[in-house]
Amino acid sequence: MTGLISFRADARLPRSSNRPGRRWRCLALAAGLSFPGLVAGSALAQEAGEAPDDAVIATVNGEPVRYSDVILAEQDLAAQLSGVPEDVKFEYLASLMIDRKALADEALKAGLEDDPAVLRQFAYYREKVLGDVYLNRQLADAVSDEEARTFYDKQVAQIDVEEEVRARHILVETEDEALKVIGRLDAGEDFAALAKEISTGPTGANGGDLGFFVADRMVPEFSDAAFALQPGEISKPVKSDFGWHVIKVEERRMQQVVPFEDVKEGIKVQLRDEKAAPFIASVRDKADVKFTGEETARPQIVPQQ
């Protein structure tokens, strides 16, 4: 999720709990949509640009698999693709489309095209696709740049900009080991190289780098020591529940607010999503909807095991 405050949260010493009553500071943008038909677009299309001739990327039994097929698959399967690395996503989706076309060919050979189960699903997905495309087109321009900017400015006005530091640390099990680390650093050894060699923490592999953080994103004893240092200074041994730390502060600065242009599209997606529910409700209100039968007499759906 994208926030309006820029910071690294992938390498830190977590607090056991958040402070009660702490003011909200960070806005989540471009989160998953409540309505799957309302999509922001394809990451693959944004990276590579639209294929001008809708290039054929493969053939299956003489039938083409096109670039646009892969883009549709990406949009359809967005929720399931979160764990697929970007550099292999295209190949993954292309392979999926090839498998799907090969299976469909076999189904046609088996005479399933007019099977009642197939026709029922055709009807279901026809309505879904029609509704999704209609919703997308109706809300495509529902949020202007000016509306997104107003939303951004209101959230930025609520942000408490705090000081943050960028620090490295070396984590060891005992105070004696921490003192030996300090001795080696005093003798001129490189902090990052030493962290890679002996730190037991997960950040050891990248030289103990914790990135930038504000005070309350770390356990208090670690933050107190880190924020007492100036750039280039190294702490005395610091004890926490994780072990003993030796900390080096690399840089101090005030937090950076993410520029509007960097989050504009995410804001517009969120605001369009918020407008989807009332739009759908207005369409439903115009429809002639009649429930049949008594509510207590309707069949119950048995949960899938």
Rosetta blueprint (number, residue, H / E / L):
1 M L
2 T E
3 G L
4 L L
5 I E
6 S E
7 F L
8 R L
9 A L
10 D L
11 A L
12 R L
13 L L
14 P L
15 R L
16 S L
17 S L
18 N L
19 R L
20 P L
21 G L
22 R L
23 R L
24 W L
25 R L
26 C L
27 L L
28 A L
29 L E
30 A L
31 A L
32 G L
33 L L
34 S L
35 F L
36 P L
37 G L
38 L L
39 V L
40 A L
41 G L
42 S L
43 A H
44 L H
45 A H
46 Q H
47 E H
48 A H
49 G L
50 E L
51 A L
52 P L
53 D L
54 D L
55 A L
56 V E
57 I E
58 A E
59 T E
60 V E
61 N L
62 G L
63 E E
64 P E
65 V E
66 R E
67 Y H
68 S H
69 D H
70 V H
71 I H
72 L H
73 A H
74 E H
75 Q H
76 D H
77 L L
78 A H
79 A H
80 Q H
81 L H
82 S L
83 G L
84 V L
85 P L
86 E H
87 D H
88 V H
89 K H
90 F H
91 E H
92 Y H
93 L H
94 A H
95 S H
96 L H
97 M H
98 I H
99 D H
100 R H
101 K H
102 A H
103 L H
104 A H
105 D H
106 E H
107 A H
108 L H
109 K H
110 A L
111 G L
112 L L
113 E L
114 D L
115 D L
116 P H
117 A H
118 V H
119 L H
120 R H
121 Q H
122 F H
123 A H
124 Y H
125 Y H
126 R H
127 E H
128 K H
129 V H
130 L H
131 G H
132 D H
133 V H
134 Y H
135 L H
136 N H
137 R H
138 Q H
139 L H
140 A L
141 D L
142 A L
143 V L
144 S L
145 D H
146 E H
147 E H
148 A H
149 R H
150 T H
151 F H
152 Y H
153 D H
154 K H
155 Q H
156 V H
157 A H
158 Q L
159 I L
160 D L
161 V L
162 E L
163 E E
164 E E
165 V E
166 R E
167 A E
168 R E
169 H E
170 I E
171 L E
172 V E
173 E L
174 T L
175 E H
176 D H
177 E H
178 A H
179 L H
180 K H
181 V H
182 I H
183 G H
184 R H
185 L H
186 D H
187 A L
188 G L
189 E L
190 D L
191 F H
192 A H
193 A H
194 L H
195 A H
196 K H
197 E H
198 I H
199 S L
200 T L
201 G L
202 P L
203 T L
204 G H
205 A H
206 N H
207 G L
208 G L
209 D E
210 L E
211 G E
212 F E
213 F E
214 V E
215 A H
216 D H
217 R H
218 M L
219 V L
220 P H
221 E H
222 F H
223 S H
224 D H
225 A H
226 A H
227 F L
228 A L
229 L L
230 Q L
231 P L
232 G L
233 E L
234 I E
235 S L
236 K L
237 P L
238 V E
239 K E
240 S E
241 D L
242 F L
243 G E
244 W E
245 H E
246 V E
247 I E
248 K E
249 V E
250 E E
251 E E
252 R E
253 R E
254 M E
255 Q L
256 Q E
257 V E
258 V L
259 P L
260 F H
261 E H
262 D H
263 V H
264 K H
265 E H
266 G H
267 I H
268 K H
269 V H
270 Q H
271 L H
272 R H
273 D H
274 E H
275 K H
276 A H
277 A H
278 P H
279 F H
280 I H
281 A H
282 S H
283 V H
284 R H
285 D H
286 K H
287 A L
288 D L
289 V L
290 K L
291 F L
292 T L
293 G L
294 E L
295 E H
296 T H
297 A H
298 R L
299 P L
300 Q L
301 I L
302 V L
303 P L
304 Q L
305 Q L
